[in-house]
Amino acid sequence: MALDGEGLDAQARALCASGDFASALALYEQICEEEDSGVEAWLMQGVCNQKLGHGDRALSVYQEALKRHPDEPRLHVRAGRLLQKEGRLEEAERAWRRVLELRPDDVAALAALGNVLLGQGKPEDALPFYRDACAAEPADARLHLLLGCALRDLGRAREAVDSLTESVRLDPSNADAHFHRGLALQETGSLQEAGQSLDEAVRLYPDYAPYLLARAKLYQLSGNAHQALKLYQEATRFEPGNGNAWYERASLLYELGQLDEAVDSYRRAVQCQPRLARGHVGLAAALIALGRPAEAAASCAEVLRRHPGHADASALAAQVALRKGDRQEAYELLRPLLEQGVRSENVVMAFANVSRDVGRVGEAISLLEGILADSGGQNNESRVNLHFSLGRLYDGEQDYERAFHHFQQGNRLKGVSFSPEQHLMEVDAFVELNSWYFLNNLPRASIHSELPVFVIGMPRSGTTLVEQVLSSHPAVHGAGELTDMGELVEGLPRMLGTGKTFPHCLSLLTTEHLDRLARTYLGRLQALAPGAERVTDKMLGFMYLGLIDRMLPGARIIHCRRDPLDTCLSGYFQDFTSSHDYAYDLYNLGAYYRGYEKIMQNWKSILGIPMMEVRYEDMVADQEKVSRSLIEFCGLEWDDRCLRFHENERFVGTASFDQVRRPIYRSSVQRWKNYEPFLGPLRAGLAGEPASP
């Protein structure tokens, strides 16, 4: 006997109760074919489709049902949820507004409409719906969380904190509420309390990457790079496919000067998210710093292929061209952006570097000053970059007072602390330890190689110029500022199985240890330049010369010197990325220079390997004479190309990349005279006088 509508409905309900939604669906479809089919059958037909994973069919069912039952709020609710899930937010908004017309006090609909509006980037429109929902259900922690998130989106962080605090009070187990409360507190400047909220979110869900990343960011902001790095590593361990986690880790490593590790993490970031433009840009920046221009250019090209006209990628590509000496190419990369009115910080600063060559210095200054004037919301690093760039331009325009003002502001904004007294005490202890007796009681490596030539000296003392002259010789490869020696020194305690660090662990070295170190270092040079007779290493650590004396007995050292005032002032005008905490204050620079001189005098008296001293002023006065002496010191035959070092197409990754692309000029000699009125603190530091209060 055929079943009537009620019988079919009862059978369909029984099938649903047993979990047989496919059979139930067939019955509900049959019921809904009748003209007088009720709303319940349509609702259940949609529900069965949803249970079977047929969301599109379910939505069609609800929409067809609404033609028959336009005032049924449950149909609008079901349709609204599906539209929202599919990202069809404007249609979902209409559905939820209709629900509220039919049921004005529906709290779930108030919250859902708020969510849809927030998803469309309309937090101001969402706010009253969240407020009404909270007023209707004040004990619902989730509603206070939603209100707090909307307030954060509107930049009303203090109000957001109040809502999110209420959410946490009502439900202390909701990690998301702690997370958003921490972010809101951070935005109000309450960093300690923000850290506590983020810690609680991490405690509740210790393997959730977004919580770990937010806590790491706050550690980084608070200056605790070690703890930040640890949490970034945790995030990548729990979610190895999270490109953002790898990117944040890479950015911190770059900031810390750990460039090889930064490159590895940037590569992981773009492997996870190939369209992550900032990942490719960060990778390019790290590769430039490592002196790997071809790879850097490839990263920039990848961004520009996916995102034509990308400002930061164009600026970095221009920087690569600039460091290769192709200033016209650099300008051509930037010109379209400038003509389009792009005024991003990186583009304008790259333009500033070529503005003198294209006769547009005044325009560059105006653009930089404009960005600086609007930089209230920018981070400290951005303002530092702008001040240093303006300082260089005003210096070139011979407006020395304005130039010094900007250099001084840039250095002050760095906020780096350095104790000259502590440093000089450490220098005294270092010199006392590295006595002639101590050094000569250490063994020597048995490996003798003339491959390495170390070019050392204070930053800005002419080391890049000397390396460029040497690398213009066909038998010499200029490797730039290698980090290998520093890494070997850092690994000494582990190799020796001791808790003593450098230089206190040196007494434990044996010939076998030194041979192993020498093989590692020489292997790196040979890999860099197979077939080269000499490889220059412009390393930063003049404190390592005692170890080099024992480890590489065939090495040569070229010590570059320059007028102390010029050296220190040039360092003050350079925005170093890391490892130069002394360089942001003129008095500290002078004190550091005194310590450097004391160490070098000690080395000159005790080292057994050959050392040549080159004065920058002598190189400027008689380039050929000094260049011939350098080549002779390196045991090589003279080559005239060394006089045309500025034609050398070798990539230069240091701050002196511009100078070595031009013939030697005299304007850098006694440059300090242009800044005489400002040099009191520097002179006091150099003379060992007390710092002014």
GIJO-V165613 format. One record per residue. N is the residue number from 0. RES is the residue in three letters. OMEGA is omega in radians with two decimals (* if undefined). Layout:
N,RES,OMEGA + N,RES,OMEGA
This chain:
0,MET,-3.13 + 1,ALA,3.14 + 2,LEU,3.03 + 3,ASP,-3.08 + 4,GLY,-3.12 + 5,GLU,3.12 + 6,GLY,3.09 + 7,LEU,-3.13 + 8,ASP,-3.14 + 9,ALA,3.13 + 10,GLN,3.14 + 11,ALA,3.12 + 12,ARG,3.12 + 13,ALA,3.11 + 14,LEU,3.09 + 15,CYS,-3.12 + 16,ALA,3.14 + 17,SER,3.12 + 18,GLY,3.14 + 19,ASP,-3.03 + 20,PHE,3.14 + 21,ALA,3.13 + 22,SER,3.11 + 23,ALA,-3.13 + 24,LEU,-3.13 + 25,ALA,3.13 + 26,LEU,-3.13 + 27,TYR,3.08 + 28,GLU,3.12 + 29,GLN,3.13 + 30,ILE,-3.04 + 31,CYS,3.07 + 32,GLU,3.14 + 33,GLU,-3.11 + 34,GLU,-3.06 + 35,ASP,-3.12 + 36,SER,-3.10 + 37,GLY,-3.09 + 38,VAL,-3.09 + 39,GLU,-3.14 + 40,ALA,3.10 + 41,TRP,3.11 + 42,LEU,-3.09 + 43,MET,3.05 + 44,GLN,3.09 + 45,GLY,-3.14 + 46,VAL,3.14 + 47,CYS,3.08 + 48,ASN,3.13 + 49,GLN,3.13 + 50,LYS,3.14 + 51,LEU,3.11 + 52,GLY,-3.12 + 53,HIS,-3.07 + 54,GLY,-3.13 + 55,ASP,3.14 + 56,ARG,3.14 + 57,ALA,-3.14 + 58,LEU,3.11 + 59,SER,3.12 + 60,VAL,-3.11 + 61,TYR,-3.13 + 62,GLN,3.08 + 63,GLU,3.13 + 64,ALA,-3.12 + 65,LEU,3.06 + 66,LYS,-3.12 + 67,ARG,-3.06 + 68,HIS,-3.01 + 69,PRO,-3.09 + 70,ASP,3.12 + 71,GLU,-3.06 + 72,PRO,-3.10 + 73,ARG,3.09 + 74,LEU,3.10 + 75,HIS,3.11 + 76,VAL,-3.13 + 77,ARG,3.14 + 78,ALA,-3.14 + 79,GLY,-3.14 + 80,ARG,-3.13 + 81,LEU,3.11 + 82,LEU,3.12 + 83,GLN,-3.14 + 84,LYS,-3.13 + 85,GLU,-3.14 + 86,GLY,3.11 + 87,ARG,-2.88 + 88,LEU,3.13 + 89,GLU,3.10 + 90,GLU,3.11 + 91,ALA,3.11 + 92,GLU,3.14 + 93,ARG,-3.14 + 94,ALA,-3.10 + 95,TRP,3.08 + 96,ARG,3.11 + 97,ARG,3.09 + 98,VAL,-3.09 + 99,LEU,3.01 + 100,GLU,-3.11 + 101,LEU,-3.13 + 102,ARG,-3.02 + 103,PRO,-3.09 + 104,ASP,-3.12 + 105,ASP,-3.05 + 106,VAL,3.13 + 107,ALA,3.13 + 108,ALA,3.08 + 109,LEU,-3.13 + 110,ALA,-3.12 + 111,ALA,3.12 + 112,LEU,3.05 + 113,GLY,-3.14 + 114,ASN,-3.14 + 115,VAL,3.12 + 116,LEU,3.10 + 117,LEU,3.12 + 118,GLY,3.10 + 119,GLN,-3.13 + 120,GLY,-3.14 + 121,LYS,-3.09 + 122,PRO,3.13 + 123,GLU,3.11 + 124,ASP,-3.10 + 125,ALA,-2.97 + 126,LEU,-3.09 + 127,PRO,3.13 + 128,PHE,3.07 + 129,TYR,3.14 + 130,ARG,3.12 + 131,ASP,3.13 + 132,ALA,3.13 + 133,CYS,3.13 + 134,ALA,-3.13 + 135,ALA,-3.12 + 136,GLU,-3.04 + 137,PRO,-3.13 + 138,ALA,-3.12 + 139,ASP,-3.09 + 140,ALA,-3.09 + 141,ARG,-3.12 + 142,LEU,3.09 + 143,HIS,3.07 + 144,LEU,3.14 + 145,LEU,3.11 + 146,LEU,3.12 + 147,GLY,3.13 + 148,CYS,3.11 + 149,ALA,3.12 + 150,LEU,3.08 + 151,ARG,3.13 + 152,ASP,3.14 + 153,LEU,-3.13 + 154,GLY,-3.13 + 155,ARG,-2.95 + 156,ALA,-3.09 + 157,ARG,3.07 + 158,GLU,3.12 + 159,ALA,3.14 + 160,VAL,-3.13 + 161,ASP,-3.13 + 162,SER,-3.10 + 163,LEU,3.06 + 164,THR,3.09 + 165,GLU,3.11 + 166,SER,3.13 + 167,VAL,3.13 + 168,ARG,-3.11 + 169,LEU,-3.12 + 170,ASP,-3.10 + 171,PRO,-3.10 + 172,SER,-3.11 + 173,ASN,-3.09 + 174,ALA,-3.10 + 175,ASP,3.11 + 176,ALA,3.07 + 177,HIS,-3.13 + 178,PHE,-3.10 + 179,HIS,3.06 + 180,ARG,3.10 + 181,GLY,3.13 + 182,LEU,3.13 + 183,ALA,3.10 + 184,LEU,3.09 + 185,GLN,-3.13 + 186,GLU,3.08 + 187,THR,-3.13 + 188,GLY,3.13 + 189,SER,-2.95 + 190,LEU,-3.11 + 191,GLN,3.12 + 192,GLU,3.08 + 193,ALA,3.12 + 194,GLY,3.13 + 195,GLN,3.12 + 196,SER,3.13 + 197,LEU,3.07 + 198,ASP,-3.14 + 199,GLU,3.08 + 200,ALA,3.13 + 201,VAL,3.13 + 202,ARG,-3.12 + 203,LEU,3.12 + 204,TYR,-3.01 + 205,PRO,-3.10 + 206,ASP,-3.13 + 207,TYR,-2.98 + 208,ALA,-3.12 + 209,PRO,3.10 + 210,TYR,3.13 + 211,LEU,-3.12 + 212,LEU,3.13 + 213,ALA,3.13 + 214,ARG,3.11 + 215,ALA,3.12 + 216,LYS,-3.13 + 217,LEU,3.04 + 218,TYR,-3.13 + 219,GLN,3.13 + 220,LEU,-3.12 + 221,SER,3.09 + 222,GLY,3.14 + 223,ASN,-3.06 + 224,ALA,-3.10 + 225,HIS,-3.12 + 226,GLN,3.10 + 227,ALA,-3.12 + 228,LEU,3.13 + 229,LYS,-3.12 + 230,LEU,3.04 + 231,TYR,3.12 + 232,GLN,3.09 + 233,GLU,-3.13 + 234,ALA,3.14 + 235,THR,3.11 + 236,ARG,-3.12 + 237,PHE,-3.14 + 238,GLU,-3.07 + 239,PRO,3.10 + 240,GLY,-3.11 + 241,ASN,-3.10 + 242,GLY,-3.13 + 243,ASN,3.12 + 244,ALA,3.10 + 245,TRP,3.14 + 246,TYR,-3.12 + 247,GLU,3.09 + 248,ARG,-3.13 + 249,ALA,-3.10 + 250,SER,3.11 + 251,LEU,3.10 + 252,LEU,3.09 + 253,TYR,3.14 + 254,GLU,-3.13 + 255,LEU,3.14 + 256,GLY,3.11 + 257,GLN,-2.88 + 258,LEU,-3.13 + 259,ASP,3.10 + 260,GLU,3.11 + 261,ALA,3.13 + 262,VAL,3.14 + 263,ASP,-3.11 + 264,SER,3.06 + 265,TYR,3.13 + 266,ARG,3.10 + 267,ARG,-3.13 + 268,ALA,-3.08 + 269,VAL,2.99 + 270,GLN,3.13 + 271,CYS,-3.10 + 272,GLN,-3.07 + 273,PRO,-3.13 + 274,ARG,-3.13 + 275,LEU,-3.03 + 276,ALA,-3.10 + 277,ARG,3.07 + 278,GLY,3.09 + 279,HIS,3.14 + 280,VAL,3.10 + 281,GLY,3.10 + 282,LEU,3.13 + 283,ALA,-3.14 + 284,ALA,3.13 + 285,ALA,3.13 + 286,LEU,3.06 + 287,ILE,-3.13 + 288,ALA,3.12 + 289,LEU,3.14 + 290,GLY,3.14 + 291,ARG,-2.97 + 292,PRO,-3.09 + 293,ALA,3.12 + 294,GLU,3.11 + 295,ALA,3.13 + 296,ALA,3.13 + 297,ALA,3.11 + 298,SER,3.09 + 299,CYS,-3.13 + 300,ALA,3.13 + 301,GLU,3.10 + 302,VAL,-3.08 + 303,LEU,3.07 + 304,ARG,-3.12 + 305,ARG,-3.07 + 306,HIS,-3.10 + 307,PRO,3.12 + 308,GLY,3.13 + 309,HIS,-2.97 + 310,ALA,-3.07 + 311,ASP,3.11 + 312,ALA,3.10 + 313,SER,3.14 + 314,ALA,3.13 + 315,LEU,3.08 + 316,ALA,3.08 + 317,ALA,3.12 + 318,GLN,3.08 + 319,VAL,3.14 + 320,ALA,-3.13 + 321,LEU,-3.11 + 322,ARG,3.00 + 323,LYS,3.11 + 324,GLY,-3.12 + 325,ASP,-3.07 + 326,ARG,3.13 + 327,GLN,3.10 + 328,GLU,3.12 + 329,ALA,-3.13 + 330,TYR,-3.11 + 331,GLU,3.08 + 332,LEU,-3.07 + 333,LEU,-2.99 + 334,ARG,-3.14 + 335,PRO,-3.14 + 336,LEU,3.13 + 337,LEU,3.14 + 338,GLU,3.10 + 339,GLN,3.13 + 340,GLY,3.09 + 341,VAL,-3.09 + 342,ARG,3.11 + 343,SER,-3.08 + 344,GLU,-3.07 + 345,ASN,3.12 + 346,VAL,-3.10 + 347,VAL,3.13 + 348,MET,3.04 + 349,ALA,3.08 + 350,PHE,3.13 + 351,ALA,-3.12 + 352,ASN,3.14 + 353,VAL,-3.00 + 354,SER,-3.13 + 355,ARG,-3.12 + 356,ASP,-3.10 + 357,VAL,3.06 + 358,GLY,-3.08 + 359,ARG,-3.12 + 360,VAL,-3.13 + 361,GLY,3.12 + 362,GLU,3.13 + 363,ALA,3.13 + 364,ILE,-3.13 + 365,SER,3.13 + 366,LEU,-3.14 + 367,LEU,3.13 + 368,GLU,3.12 + 369,GLY,3.12 + 370,ILE,-3.14 + 371,LEU,3.14 + 372,ALA,-3.13 + 373,ASP,-2.96 + 374,SER,-3.11 + 375,GLY,-3.12 + 376,GLY,-3.09 + 377,GLN,3.13 + 378,ASN,-3.07 + 379,ASN,-3.09 + 380,GLU,3.13 + 381,SER,-3.13 + 382,ARG,3.08 + 383,VAL,-3.12 + 384,ASN,-3.12 + 385,LEU,-3.14 + 386,HIS,-3.14 + 387,PHE,3.13 + 388,SER,3.09 + 389,LEU,3.10 + 390,GLY,-3.14 + 391,ARG,-3.12 + 392,LEU,3.13 + 393,TYR,3.08 + 394,ASP,3.12 + 395,GLY,3.10 + 396,GLU,3.13 + 397,GLN,3.02 + 398,ASP,-2.91 + 399,TYR,3.14 + 400,GLU,3.10 + 401,ARG,3.13 + 402,ALA,-3.10 + 403,PHE,3.11 + 404,HIS,-3.10 + 405,HIS,3.08 + 406,PHE,-3.14 + 407,GLN,3.12 + 408,GLN,3.13 + 409,GLY,3.14 + 410,ASN,3.14 + 411,ARG,-3.14 + 412,LEU,3.11 + 413,LYS,3.09 + 414,GLY,-3.10 + 415,VAL,3.12 + 416,SER,3.13 + 417,PHE,3.12 + 418,SER,3.13 + 419,PRO,3.14 + 420,GLU,3.13 + 421,GLN,-3.13 + 422,HIS,-3.10 + 423,LEU,3.03 + 424,MET,3.12 + 425,GLU,3.08 + 426,VAL,3.13 + 427,ASP,-3.14 + 428,ALA,3.14 + 429,PHE,-3.13 + 430,VAL,3.13 + 431,GLU,3.13 + 432,LEU,-3.09 + 433,ASN,3.11 + 434,SER,3.09 + 435,TRP,-3.10 + 436,TYR,-3.11 + 437,PHE,-3.06 + 438,LEU,-3.06 + 439,ASN,3.00 + 440,ASN,3.03 + 441,LEU,3.08 + 442,PRO,3.05 + 443,ARG,3.00 + 444,ALA,3.12 + 445,SER,-3.12 + 446,ILE,-3.13 + 447,HIS,3.14 + 448,SER,3.10 + 449,GLU,-3.09 + 450,LEU,-3.02 + 451,PRO,2.99 + 452,VAL,-3.12 + 453,PHE,3.10 + 454,VAL,-3.00 + 455,ILE,-3.13 + 456,GLY,3.04 + 457,MET,3.00 + 458,PRO,3.12 + 459,ARG,-3.12 + 460,SER,3.14 + 461,GLY,-3.10 + 462,THR,-3.14 + 463,THR,3.11 + 464,LEU,3.14 + 465,VAL,3.14 + 466,GLU,3.13 + 467,GLN,3.09 + 468,VAL,-3.12 + 469,LEU,-3.07 + 470,SER,3.04 + 471,SER,3.06 + 472,HIS,-3.07 + 473,PRO,-3.12 + 474,ALA,-3.03 + 475,VAL,3.01 + 476,HIS,3.07 + 477,GLY,-3.05 + 478,ALA,-3.14 + 479,GLY,-3.07 + 480,GLU,3.11 + 481,LEU,3.11 + 482,THR,-2.99 + 483,ASP,-3.10 + 484,MET,3.09 + 485,GLY,3.13 + 486,GLU,3.08 + 487,LEU,3.13 + 488,VAL,-3.13 + 489,GLU,-3.12 + 490,GLY,-3.10 + 491,LEU,-3.12 + 492,PRO,3.13 + 493,ARG,-3.13 + 494,MET,-3.06 + 495,LEU,3.13 + 496,GLY,-3.08 + 497,THR,3.03 + 498,GLY,3.13 + 499,LYS,3.11 + 500,THR,3.08 + 501,PHE,0.06 + 502,PRO,-3.02 + 503,HIS,-3.13 + 504,CYS,-3.04 + 505,LEU,-3.10 + 506,SER,-3.13 + 507,LEU,-3.08 + 508,LEU,3.02 + 509,THR,3.08 + 510,THR,3.14 + 511,GLU,3.09 + 512,HIS,-3.09 + 513,LEU,3.08 + 514,ASP,3.13 + 515,ARG,3.10 + 516,LEU,-3.12 + 517,ALA,-3.14 + 518,ARG,3.12 + 519,THR,-3.08 + 520,TYR,-3.13 + 521,LEU,3.08 + 522,GLY,3.10 + 523,ARG,3.14 + 524,LEU,-3.12 + 525,GLN,3.10 + 526,ALA,3.12 + 527,LEU,-3.02 + 528,ALA,3.11 + 529,PRO,3.09 + 530,GLY,3.11 + 531,ALA,3.08 + 532,GLU,3.11 + 533,ARG,3.04 + 534,VAL,3.13 + 535,THR,3.08 + 536,ASP,-3.10 + 537,LYS,-3.03 + 538,MET,-3.08 + 539,LEU,-2.96 + 540,GLY,3.08 + 541,PHE,3.09 + 542,MET,-3.11 + 543,TYR,-2.99 + 544,LEU,3.10 + 545,GLY,3.09 + 546,LEU,3.13 + 547,ILE,3.12 + 548,ASP,-3.11 + 549,ARG,-3.00 + 550,MET,-3.06 + 551,LEU,-3.03 + 552,PRO,3.11 + 553,GLY,-3.08 + 554,ALA,3.03 + 555,ARG,3.11 + 556,ILE,3.02 + 557,ILE,-3.10 + 558,HIS,-3.11 + 559,CYS,3.12 + 560,ARG,3.12 + 561,ARG,3.09 + 562,ASP,-3.07 + 563,PRO,3.14 + 564,LEU,3.12 + 565,ASP,-3.14 + 566,THR,-3.07 + 567,CYS,-3.14 + 568,LEU,3.11 + 569,SER,3.06 + 570,GLY,3.12 + 571,TYR,-3.13 + 572,PHE,-3.08 + 573,GLN,3.11 + 574,ASP,3.13 + 575,PHE,-3.12 + 576,THR,-3.09 + 577,SER,2.98 + 578,SER,-3.14 + 579,HIS,-3.07 + 580,ASP,-3.12 + 581,TYR,-2.87 + 582,ALA,-3.03 + 583,TYR,3.12 + 584,ASP,-3.04 + 585,LEU,3.13 + 586,TYR,3.13 + 587,ASN,3.09 + 588,LEU,3.13 + 589,GLY,3.14 + 590,ALA,3.12 + 591,TYR,-3.14 + 592,TYR,3.11 + 593,ARG,3.11 + 594,GLY,3.10 + 595,TYR,-3.14 + 596,GLU,-3.13 + 597,LYS,3.13 + 598,ILE,-3.11 + 599,MET,3.07 + 600,GLN,3.11 + 601,ASN,3.14 + 602,TRP,-3.12 + 603,LYS,-3.08 + 604,SER,-3.02 + 605,ILE,-3.08 + 606,LEU,3.10 + 607,GLY,-3.13 + 608,ILE,-3.05 + 609,PRO,3.10 + 610,MET,3.07 + 611,MET,3.10 + 612,GLU,-3.13 + 613,VAL,3.07 + 614,ARG,-3.14 + 615,TYR,-3.11 + 616,GLU,3.10 + 617,ASP,3.11 + 618,MET,3.14 + 619,VAL,-3.08 + 620,ALA,-3.10 + 621,ASP,-3.05 + 622,GLN,-3.05 + 623,GLU,-3.11 + 624,LYS,-3.11 + 625,VAL,-3.14 + 626,SER,3.10 + 627,ARG,3.12 + 628,SER,3.12 + 629,LEU,-3.12 + 630,ILE,3.11 + 631,GLU,3.13 + 632,PHE,-3.13 + 633,CYS,3.10 + 634,GLY,-3.09 + 635,LEU,3.05 + 636,GLU,-3.12 + 637,TRP,3.05 + 638,ASP,-3.06 + 639,ASP,3.13 + 640,ARG,3.13 + 641,CYS,3.08 + 642,LEU,-3.12 + 643,ARG,-3.05 + 644,PHE,-3.10 + 645,HIS,3.09 + 646,GLU,3.14 + 647,ASN,-3.07 + 648,GLU,3.12 + 649,ARG,3.10 + 650,PHE,3.12 + 651,VAL,-3.05 + 652,GLY,-3.07 + 653,THR,-3.09 + 654,ALA,-3.09 + 655,SER,-3.05 + 656,PHE,-3.08 + 657,ASP,-3.08 + 658,GLN,-3.05 + 659,VAL,3.03 + 660,ARG,-3.12 + 661,ARG,3.04 + 662,PRO,-3.13 + 663,ILE,3.09 + 664,TYR,-2.96 + 665,ARG,-3.01 + 666,SER,3.13 + 667,SER,3.09 + 668,VAL,-3.10 + 669,GLN,3.08 + 670,ARG,-3.10 + 671,TRP,-3.10 + 672,LYS,3.11 + 673,ASN,-3.05 + 674,TYR,-3.08 + 675,GLU,-3.09 + 676,PRO,-3.02 + 677,PHE,-2.92 + 678,LEU,-3.13 + 679,GLY,-3.14 + 680,PRO,3.13 + 681,LEU,3.12 + 682,ARG,3.13 + 683,ALA,3.12 + 684,GLY,3.12 + 685,LEU,-3.09 + 686,ALA,-3.12 + 687,GLY,3.11 + 688,GLU,3.12 + 689,PRO,3.10 + 690,ALA,3.09 + 691,SER,-3.14 + 692,PRO,*
